[in-house]
Amino acid sequence: MTSPSETTSSPSAWRPLGPVRANARAYVVMNAGAYGLFLAGFVVGMLFPQLSRTQHTQLVEDGTADLVQSLINEPWLFALTILAVNTVKMGALTIVVPSMVVPFAGIPLFAYWAFTTGLTLVPASDIGWVALIPHSLTLIVEFQAYILLLLGALLLGRCWLWPQSMGARNRREGYLRGLRQLGWLALSALVLLVAGAVYEAFSLRYLVHPLAQWLL
């Protein structure tokens, strides 16, 4: 992780990806942590299949599995649904809003989600392993969006708790500076989430079946 002084108030820090360049080390650490937690959950799910089955059962019981099945033949509507879930439930309610109330709160919440998502995505059948091939790109894109939001949550917390080290006069000014940086990162994250939602919907509709016929 970078020290608070690594975040600068230079003009480049206020461009869409300026905070990433200004905090490259923290960005790399967050990438390692996010993907590492997902992979750890995936490995645990493979070693203890009952944990993975429990996650699958929850998806059935809460209606998620039925919703996916009902929308998979309508890729544009499916993409809009995916985008709504990813932006509102994950981006806003899991990462951004908690971090606006309690410094850094979105980071452990995302960590828990990343691990349990690894558990959930352990395939239960051969077709599931095939579906994981195109879905891997979805994971990379969507995780990158969430990592940008996590970096924004980190910068907001730093500016809020250590305003002087960020060039702010007080915590109110530091909070506003952190929000601006989070806002720039959120714009870039939204672009990735849109791309990820469209790809996920269309890949599940048009790629999985041909791949299954070819590989199985």
N, C-alpha and C positions, 0 to 999 in steps of 0.2 A: 504494500500500500504506500501511497505517496504521503508525504507530510503535508499539513495544511498550506505551507508556503508555496507548494508546487502549483496551486491554483492561482492563476494570475488574472488581472483585470485588463489585460491587453486587448486590443480590438479583435484579434483572432479568436479570443475566448468567447466572443459573443456571436460568432458565425455558427451555422448549424452543427458542424462537427468540430468547431474550435475547442470545446471542452474535452473532446477525446484526445486531440493532439496535445493539449496542455496538461493532460493527466493520463498519459499513455501507460505508465506503469500500473496505475489503479485499474485501467481498462483491461490490461492483460491479466491481472490477478482475478478480476471479476469473470473474465472469459474462462479461465482455468477452474474457478470455483463453480460456475454455473454448469458447464459441461461435465465437470468432474462429479458433481452431485447427481446429475442425471445418470451418468454411467454407473455410479455406485449403486443407485437404486435399481438400475437395469440388472446389474450383476447379482444383487441381493435377490431380485425377483426370479432370476434363473436358478439360483442356489436353493431358494425356498419358494417353490411354485405356489404354495398355499397363500402366501402374501400377495402374489400377483393375482391369483384367482379372487381373493377378497376385493381387490381394487376393481376387477372386471364386474364382480357382482354388484358393487356399488353403482357402477355406470348403468347397469340394467335397472336397478331399483330406483335411481333418481331420474330415469327417463332419457338419459343422454344417448344410450345405445339406440333406442327407438327413434329419437330425433334425427340422429345421423342417417339411419336407414330410410326415414321418410323424406329426407332432403337430398340424398346422394344422386338421384336422377334429375335434380334441378340445380346444376352447378352454380349458377349465378346467385340464386337464393341461398344455397348452401354457403357460398363465399361470404355473403352479407352476414349470415348467422355466425360464421366463424369469426369474422372481423368484429362483430358486436361483442362476442364473448371475450376475445383476446384484448380488445381495447378497454372495455368497461370492467369486466370481472378481474382480468389479470393486470392490465396496465394501470387502470385508475384505482380500483378498489384494493388490489393486493400490494401494489408498489407505491404509487404516487400519493394517494390520499393519506394512508397511514404515515408516510414520511413527512407530510406537511403538518401532521399533528404531533408526532413523536419523532425526534431525529433518528434517521436510519432505520425506522421500524419496518419499512418495506423490504429490507435486505433479508432478515431472517424469515419473513413470511414467504418470500420467493424461494429461499433455500429449501424450505420444507416442501413447497410445491414441486421444485425441480426433482427432489429425491423421490417423491411419491409418483411423479409422472414417469420416472424411470421404471418404477415398479409396475405401473399400469400398462406400459407399452411393451412389456415382454409378451411376444406372440403366443397365443394358445393353440395355434394350428399352423399347418404349412402355408395356407393362404395369408396368414398373418405375417409370416416372415417375408413373403413376397411383397406384401403391402408396405412393409418397413423399408424396402429399397427406395421407392420414390418419396416416402414420407420422411426419410432422413434429411432431405434437402429442406423440407418444411421445418423440421426441428432446428436446423442451423439458422434459417432466416428468422424464425420467430424468436429464438433465443437471443439472436443479435439485437432484435428490437427491445427485448426485456433488459438486456445488459445495458443498453443505452439509457433506459429509464433507471436502472439501478445506479449507474454512474451519476445521473442527475440527482437521485436521492442522496447519494454520498456527498455530492457537492453542496446540496442544500443544507445538509446537516452540518458540514464544516463551516459554511458561511454563517449559519445560524449560531453555532456554539463558539466559534472563534472568529468573530467579525473583523477584528483588527488585523489578523494575519491574512485576511482576504482583501485588505484595503478599504474596509467599511468602517464607519465611525462608531456604529452601535449594532446591536443585534437586529433591530428592525431593518436597518439598511442592509445588513448582511443577509437577512432572510429574503429580502426582495432581490438582491443580487443572485442568490441561490435559485430563486424561482425563475429568474430570467434564463439562467443556464439550463435549468431543467426544462424550460419551455422550448429552447432550441433543440435539445436532445429529443424531446417528445415529438417534435415535427419530423425528425429523421426516423424515429421509431415508428411513427404512423405510416410512413412510406413503406417501410419494411413489412409492417403488419398487413397492409393492403396487398402487397405482392405475395406474401405468404398465404393469405387467405384465398386468393384467386388460384394460386398454384395448388394448394391443398385440395380445394374443391374439385378442380379439373383433373388432377392426378388420380384422385380416388375414383373419379367417374370413368376416366378414359385410359389410364395406364395400368391399373392393378390387374384387370381381367386379361388383357393381352399378355402381360408378364407372366401371369399364373399359367396360361395356356402354353407358353413357351418353356417355362422352367419346371412345371410340375408334370 
